[in-house]
Amino acid sequence: MPFRIRRRMCELGFIAGQKVRLVRCSLLKRAFLVELRGYTLSLRKSIVDGLLVIE
């Protein structure tokens, strides 16, 4: 993932230990709706592929 995108994701709150909830995904799984810190974001598959999720 490019540095500018990684930096923006950190600014939005995608940091270690933060809880993220998948709300919905598109029919072709090209876009995902996620909830984070009380707001909802729509993310492309290319961005979501770069995220690491640990349960």
N, C-alpha and C positions, 0 to 999 in steps of 0.2 A: 504494500500500500504506500503511495507517495507520501512524503513528509507533510505536505500541506493538508492532505485529507486526514492524516493521522492527528495532526495538530488540531484541526477543526473538530474532530470527533472527541478529543479530550476537552475542548472548550464547551462542547455540548453536554458533557458529563459522562462520557464513556470512559470511566477510569476503573482501576482494580477495586473490587468489592462492591461496586454499584449494581443494584438489581435492575434488570431489564426484562420486560415482559413482551412476548410476541403476541400482538393483538390479531393480526390477520395477514395473509399473504395472497398475492394475486393468483389468478387461475393458472398462469404459466410460470409462476414462481420467479418472476422477474423483479418484483417489488414487494417490500415487506413493511408492515405497519408495526412499529414498536413503541412501547410506553416506557418512559424513563424520567424519573424525578417529577412526575405529575404532568408531563406533557407528552404529546404523541408526535412521532416522526415517521416519515416515509423514507425508506432507504432502498437504493438499488441493490440488486443481487451482488454486483461487484464489490460494493462497500461491505455488505453483510458477510461475504466470503472472507474478508480480511479481519473480522472480529473473532476473538477467542473467548469462548464461553466455558466457564468452569462451574459445575454444580456443587 
